[in-house]
Amino acid sequence: MRILYILKHNPWGIGGGCYACRNYLEAFTSGLSDAQFDICINDEYFSQVPSEYMTPSVHFLSVSARGLFSKMGAPITGILHRYQKTAMELIRCRHYDYCIFDHNSIAGSLVSACHVSGIQTVVIHHNCEVEYFRDNTPSLLKRMLLLPQVRRCERNAFLNCDYNIFLTEEDLHAFVRLYGTAPGKSIVGGCFYQKDENRKSILQPFHQDHIAIAITGTMGNVQNLDGLNYFVDQLYPLLSQKGVDIIMAGKNPPADFVSKVRAFPNIEIIATPKDMDEILSKCDLYICPTRLGGGMKLRVMDGLRNGLPVIAHKVSSRGYSEFIRHRYLYAYETPEEFAACFSEVTPKISEGHITKKQIRDYANEVFDFSKASSRLLYQVIK
């Protein structure tokens, strides 16, 4: 079996998209060890490919950035990525059985060529891209020029690929509402731990005299910064008299937000931490206030992996329904609902009704790489 795999994200980078990208890449390459893979990757990421991935059956192809005119023509051509020329040549010259797209923006302009060549197509929808692009693109001009093409590519990928993989059930339902029912097979693959990820960290007990809260994630992007400001402005006042300490940890905290938070002595910002698990191990509760964008907020997995109960905005709770059922994760939409969640979970922490080990062990079961990859491959490539 021969497979063309086209990456949008850096599998060894930082962030939710990179994490999911790597996990799915490992699921396919390790689960289909007898297959031959040609993997197209951004040339800026190529140097980060670990040597153990360079095997006789896995061949990485470095693809350079496209020219200025190609980028400027995207609102007309609908080509939103650098891989078009390289991929078209590979599709014409090599006999692939499958093509796996790491993103629907790539699949949208290549799926037809794959079908002409008799290639089965698989696309990973990291989120509802129309929703994500709209919420995370501050430039009105850019939204006006590119959003129609983002929508066209997403629709084309969903309706024409043989297999659509979603991270959450909510995203699948959103696609059906937007574009109708796809003739291909739709699968909720979720997200899961990395293949060799250590999930047996030493767990420290919950604090007895106060609640230590963690909020993590890149701070400089639109959706996360909106969530942080929303937390400070609307949710923090509900906690200020509750005896809490709050740690916000992540990359690129904007200077104006850092200045704003200095007014709150019990909020600490840790910029670009070396070891996020070390920070989380000292906390009692994880909060994810992100209310924009789509997909699965994978930073929530950091909290669960470290045995922390989670309070998350409804948007950030997508993909975690099993944890909501077990009352390890609490979802809210309004400040009043947030306060109710906090009031429910904190006695469970202080009175020992839940333990970090319970939450971590359940997360290990739900996010187990072997189980998740086996389910995925059974549904996609049998």
C-alpha positions as CSV (number, residue, x, y, z in Angstrom):
1,M,0.0,0.0,0.0
2,R,1.3,3.5,-0.9
3,I,0.0,6.6,0.9
4,L,0.5,10.3,0.2
5,Y,0.2,12.3,3.5
6,I,0.1,16.1,3.3
7,L,0.8,18.1,6.5
8,K,-0.4,21.5,7.3
9,H,0.9,21.7,10.9
10,N,4.3,21.0,12.4
11,P,3.9,17.6,14.2
12,W,6.7,18.6,16.5
13,G,5.5,22.1,17.2
14,I,3.7,23.6,20.2
15,G,-0.1,24.0,20.2
16,G,-3.3,22.0,19.9
17,G,-3.2,21.7,16.1
18,C,0.4,20.4,16.2
19,Y,-0.4,18.0,18.9
20,A,-3.4,16.5,17.1
21,C,-1.4,16.4,13.8
22,R,1.4,14.4,15.4
23,N,-0.9,12.0,17.0
24,Y,-2.8,11.2,13.8
25,L,0.5,10.9,11.9
26,E,1.8,8.4,14.4
27,A,-1.5,6.5,14.4
28,F,-1.4,6.0,10.7
29,T,2.4,5.4,10.2
30,S,2.7,3.0,13.2
31,G,-0.6,1.3,12.5
32,L,0.2,0.8,8.8
33,S,3.8,-0.3,9.2
34,D,3.8,-2.2,5.9
35,A,2.7,0.8,3.9
36,Q,5.0,3.2,2.0
37,F,4.4,6.8,3.0
38,D,5.4,10.0,1.1
39,I,4.9,12.8,3.6
40,C,4.8,16.4,2.3
41,I,5.9,18.9,5.0
42,N,6.6,22.6,5.2
43,D,10.3,23.2,4.6
44,E,10.5,25.3,7.8
45,Y,9.5,22.2,9.8
46,F,11.6,19.7,7.9
47,S,14.7,20.1,10.1
48,Q,12.6,19.2,13.1
49,V,11.7,15.7,11.9
50,P,13.3,13.3,14.4
51,S,15.8,10.8,12.9
52,E,13.7,7.8,14.1
53,Y,11.0,8.9,11.7
54,M,13.3,8.6,8.7
55,T,12.8,5.0,7.8
56,P,12.8,3.2,4.4
57,S,9.0,3.1,4.5
58,V,8.5,6.8,5.5
59,H,9.8,9.5,3.1
60,F,9.5,13.2,4.0
61,L,9.3,15.7,1.1
62,S,10.2,19.3,2.0
63,V,8.0,21.8,0.3
64,S,9.0,25.5,0.0
65,A,6.8,28.5,0.5
66,R,4.9,29.5,-2.6
67,G,5.5,32.8,-4.4
68,L,4.0,36.2,-3.6
69,F,1.7,36.1,-6.7
70,S,0.3,32.7,-5.7
71,K,-0.5,33.9,-2.2
72,M,-2.1,37.1,-3.5
73,G,-4.2,35.1,-6.0
74,A,-5.7,32.9,-3.3
75,P,-9.0,34.8,-3.1
76,I,-9.4,34.0,-6.9
77,T,-7.8,30.6,-7.2
78,G,-9.0,29.2,-3.9
79,I,-5.6,27.6,-3.3
80,L,-4.9,28.3,0.4
81,H,-1.6,26.3,0.8
82,R,1.8,25.7,-0.7
83,Y,1.4,22.0,-1.7
84,Q,-0.7,22.3,-4.9
85,K,2.1,22.0,-7.5
86,T,4.1,19.3,-5.6
87,A,1.0,17.3,-4.8
88,M,-0.4,17.4,-8.3
89,E,2.9,16.1,-9.7
90,L,3.0,13.3,-7.1
91,I,-0.6,12.3,-7.8
92,R,0.1,12.1,-11.6
93,C,3.4,10.3,-11.4
94,R,3.0,7.8,-8.5
95,H,0.3,5.2,-7.9
96,Y,-1.1,6.0,-4.4
97,D,-3.8,4.0,-2.8
98,Y,-4.7,6.7,-0.3
99,C,-4.1,10.4,0.2
100,I,-4.4,11.7,3.8
101,F,-4.9,15.5,4.2
102,D,-4.0,17.1,7.6
103,H,-6.5,19.9,6.9
104,N,-9.5,20.6,4.8
105,S,-7.9,23.8,3.3
106,I,-5.5,21.4,1.5
107,A,-8.0,18.7,0.7
108,G,-10.4,21.2,-0.9
109,S,-8.2,21.9,-3.9
110,L,-6.7,18.4,-4.3
111,V,-9.6,15.9,-3.7
112,S,-10.8,16.0,-7.3
113,A,-7.4,15.2,-8.7
114,C,-7.1,12.3,-6.3
115,H,-10.3,10.8,-7.5
116,V,-9.4,11.2,-11.1
117,S,-6.3,9.1,-10.3
118,G,-8.4,6.5,-8.4
119,I,-7.0,7.5,-5.0
120,Q,-9.1,7.1,-1.8
121,T,-9.1,10.4,0.2
122,V,-9.0,11.0,4.0
123,V,-9.3,14.4,5.5
124,I,-8.7,15.4,9.2
125,H,-11.0,18.3,10.2
126,H,-9.2,19.9,13.1
127,N,-12.2,22.2,13.6
128,C,-14.9,24.0,11.7
129,E,-12.5,26.1,9.8
130,V,-15.1,28.7,8.8
131,E,-15.8,29.3,12.5
132,Y,-12.1,29.3,13.4
133,F,-11.0,31.6,10.6
134,R,-13.8,34.1,11.4
135,D,-13.0,34.2,15.1
136,N,-9.2,34.3,14.8
137,T,-8.7,36.7,11.9
138,P,-8.8,40.3,13.1
139,S,-8.4,41.9,9.6
140,L,-11.8,42.6,8.1
141,L,-10.3,42.8,4.7
142,K,-8.6,39.4,5.0
143,R,-11.9,37.9,6.2
144,M,-13.8,39.4,3.3
145,L,-11.2,38.2,0.7
146,L,-10.5,34.7,2.1
147,L,-13.5,33.5,4.1
148,P,-15.5,32.6,0.9
149,Q,-12.6,30.4,-0.2
150,V,-12.1,28.9,3.2
151,R,-15.8,27.9,3.1
152,R,-15.5,26.6,-0.4
153,C,-12.5,24.4,0.4
154,E,-14.1,23.1,3.6
155,R,-17.3,22.3,1.8
156,N,-15.5,20.6,-1.1
157,A,-13.4,18.5,1.2
158,F,-16.3,17.4,3.4
159,L,-18.7,16.5,0.5
160,N,-16.1,14.8,-1.7
161,C,-13.5,13.0,0.5
162,D,-14.1,9.4,1.1
163,Y,-13.4,9.6,4.8
164,N,-14.0,12.7,7.0
165,I,-12.3,12.5,10.4
166,F,-13.5,14.9,13.2
167,L,-12.1,15.6,16.6
168,T,-15.6,16.2,18.1
169,E,-19.2,15.2,17.5
170,E,-20.1,18.9,17.7
171,D,-17.9,19.7,14.7
172,L,-19.5,16.9,12.7
173,H,-23.0,18.2,13.4
174,A,-21.9,21.7,12.5
175,F,-20.6,20.5,9.1
176,V,-23.9,18.8,8.4
177,R,-25.8,22.0,9.3
178,L,-23.6,24.0,7.0
179,Y,-23.1,21.7,4.1
180,G,-25.6,18.9,4.2
181,T,-24.9,15.2,4.6
182,A,-21.6,13.9,3.0
183,P,-21.8,10.8,0.9
184,G,-18.5,9.6,2.3
185,K,-17.9,8.1,5.8
186,S,-17.7,10.5,8.7
187,I,-15.8,9.4,11.8
188,V,-15.3,11.1,15.2
189,G,-11.7,10.2,15.9
190,G,-11.3,12.6,18.8
191,C,-7.8,13.2,20.1
192,F,-5.6,11.0,22.2
193,Y,-2.2,10.9,23.9
194,Q,1.0,10.7,21.9
195,K,2.4,7.2,21.2
196,D,5.1,7.2,23.8
197,E,3.7,9.9,26.1
198,N,4.5,9.4,29.8
199,R,1.2,9.5,31.7
200,K,2.3,8.3,35.1
201,S,3.6,11.5,36.6
202,I,3.8,11.8,40.4
203,L,0.5,13.3,41.7
204,Q,0.6,15.7,44.6
205,P,-2.5,15.8,46.8
206,F,-5.0,18.6,46.6
207,H,-4.3,21.6,48.8
208,Q,-6.4,21.8,52.0
209,D,-6.2,25.5,52.8
210,H,-6.8,27.1,49.4
211,I,-7.5,26.3,45.7
212,A,-4.7,26.7,43.2
213,I,-6.1,27.3,39.7
214,A,-4.3,26.8,36.4
215,I,-5.2,28.4,33.1
216,T,-2.8,27.5,30.2
217,G,-2.3,27.9,26.5
218,T,-0.7,30.4,24.1
219,M,-1.7,33.8,25.3
220,G,-1.1,35.9,22.2
221,N,-3.7,34.6,19.8
222,V,-7.1,36.1,19.4
223,Q,-9.3,33.4,20.9
224,N,-7.1,32.7,23.9
225,L,-6.6,36.4,24.7
226,D,-10.3,36.9,24.5
227,G,-10.8,34.1,27.0
228,L,-8.2,35.4,29.4
229,N,-9.7,38.9,29.3
230,Y,-13.2,37.5,29.8
231,F,-11.9,35.5,32.8
232,V,-10.2,38.5,34.4
233,D,-13.1,40.9,33.7
234,Q,-16.2,38.7,34.4
235,L,-15.2,35.5,36.2
236,Y,-12.4,36.5,38.5
237,P,-14.6,38.9,40.5
238,L,-16.7,35.8,41.4
239,L,-13.6,34.2,42.9
240,S,-11.7,37.1,44.5
241,Q,-13.0,36.3,48.0
242,K,-12.8,32.5,47.7
243,G,-9.1,32.0,48.7
244,V,-7.8,31.1,45.3
245,D,-4.3,31.4,43.7
246,I,-4.3,31.6,39.9
247,I,-1.5,30.7,37.5
248,M,-1.7,31.6,33.9
249,A,1.0,29.8,31.9
250,G,1.7,29.9,28.2
251,K,3.6,31.4,25.3
252,N,3.6,35.1,24.2
253,P,1.7,36.9,26.9
254,P,0.9,40.4,25.5
255,A,2.5,43.3,27.4
256,D,-0.8,45.1,28.0
257,F,-2.4,42.0,29.4
258,V,0.6,41.4,31.7
259,S,0.2,45.0,32.9
260,K,-3.5,44.5,33.5
261,V,-3.0,41.4,35.6
262,R,-0.4,43.1,37.9
263,A,-3.4,44.7,39.7
264,F,-4.4,41.3,41.0
265,P,-1.8,40.0,43.5
266,N,-3.1,36.4,43.5
267,I,-2.8,36.0,39.7
268,E,0.7,34.9,38.4
269,I,1.7,34.8,34.8
270,I,4.4,32.3,33.8
271,A,5.6,33.0,30.2
272,T,6.7,30.1,28.1
273,P,7.2,27.6,30.8
274,K,9.7,24.8,30.3
275,D,7.6,22.1,31.9
276,M,3.8,22.6,32.0
277,D,3.2,19.4,33.9
278,E,5.4,20.6,36.8
279,I,3.1,23.7,37.1
280,L,-0.1,21.7,36.8
281,S,1.1,19.2,39.4
282,K,0.9,22.0,42.0
283,C,-2.6,23.0,41.2
284,D,-6.1,21.8,42.2
285,L,-8.4,23.0,39.4
286,Y,-8.0,23.7,35.7
287,I,-10.1,26.4,34.0
288,C,-10.4,26.9,30.2
289,P,-12.3,30.2,29.6
290,T,-11.8,30.1,25.8
291,R,-15.2,30.9,24.2
292,L,-14.2,31.4,20.5
293,G,-13.2,29.0,17.7
294,G,-14.1,25.4,17.2
295,G,-12.6,22.0,17.4
296,M,-11.3,20.4,20.5
297,K,-9.3,22.5,23.0
298,L,-6.5,20.1,23.6
299,R,-5.0,22.1,26.5
300,V,-7.9,20.7,28.6
301,M,-6.2,17.3,28.2
302,D,-3.2,18.8,30.1
303,G,-5.4,19.3,33.1
304,L,-7.1,15.9,33.0
305,R,-3.7,14.2,32.4
306,N,-2.5,15.7,35.6
307,G,-5.6,14.6,37.6
308,L,-7.3,18.0,37.8
309,P,-11.0,18.6,37.6
310,V,-11.9,21.1,34.9
311,I,-14.3,24.0,34.5
312,A,-14.5,25.0,30.8
313,H,-16.6,27.3,28.7
314,K,-19.2,25.4,26.7
315,V,-17.1,26.0,23.5
316,S,-14.1,24.5,25.2
317,S,-15.9,21.5,26.5
318,R,-16.5,20.0,23.0
319,G,-15.1,16.5,22.7
320,Y,-15.1,15.9,26.5
321,S,-18.7,14.6,27.0
322,E,-17.5,11.5,28.8
323,F,-15.7,13.6,31.4
324,I,-18.8,15.8,31.8
325,R,-20.9,12.6,32.5
326,H,-18.4,11.6,35.2
327,R,-18.4,15.1,36.7
328,Y,-14.7,15.5,36.1
329,L,-15.4,18.4,33.8
330,Y,-18.0,21.2,34.3
331,A,-19.3,23.3,31.4
332,Y,-20.7,26.8,31.7
333,E,-21.9,29.6,29.4
334,T,-22.6,32.5,31.7
335,P,-20.8,33.9,34.8
336,E,-23.6,32.6,36.9
337,E,-23.2,29.1,35.6
338,F,-19.4,29.4,36.1
339,A,-20.0,30.3,39.8
340,A,-22.3,27.4,40.2
341,C,-19.7,25.0,38.7
342,F,-17.1,26.4,41.1
343,S,-19.4,26.0,44.1
344,E,-20.1,22.3,43.1
345,V,-16.5,21.2,42.4
346,T,-14.5,22.8,45.2
347,P,-16.2,20.9,48.1
348,K,-15.4,17.7,46.2
349,I,-11.8,18.7,46.1
350,S,-11.5,19.8,49.8
351,E,-13.6,16.9,51.2
352,G,-11.8,14.2,49.2
353,H,-14.8,13.1,47.1
354,I,-12.6,13.1,44.0
355,T,-8.9,12.4,43.7
356,K,-6.3,13.2,41.2
357,K,-5.6,9.5,40.6
358,Q,-9.3,8.9,39.7
359,I,-9.2,11.6,37.1
360,R,-5.8,10.7,35.7
361,D,-6.6,7.0,35.4
362,Y,-9.9,7.7,33.6
363,A,-8.1,10.1,31.2
364,N,-5.5,7.5,30.5
365,E,-8.2,5.1,29.6
366,V,-10.1,7.5,27.4
367,F,-7.1,8.9,25.6
368,D,-5.1,5.7,25.3
369,F,-3.1,5.8,22.0
370,S,-3.3,2.1,21.2
371,K,-7.1,1.9,21.6
372,A,-7.7,5.2,19.7
373,S,-5.5,4.3,16.8
374,S,-6.9,0.8,16.5
375,R,-10.5,2.2,16.4
376,L,-9.4,4.8,13.8
377,L,-7.7,2.4,11.4
378,Y,-10.5,-0.1,11.7
379,Q,-12.9,2.6,10.4
380,V,-10.7,4.1,7.8
381,I,-8.2,1.6,6.3
382,K,-9.1,-2.0,7.0
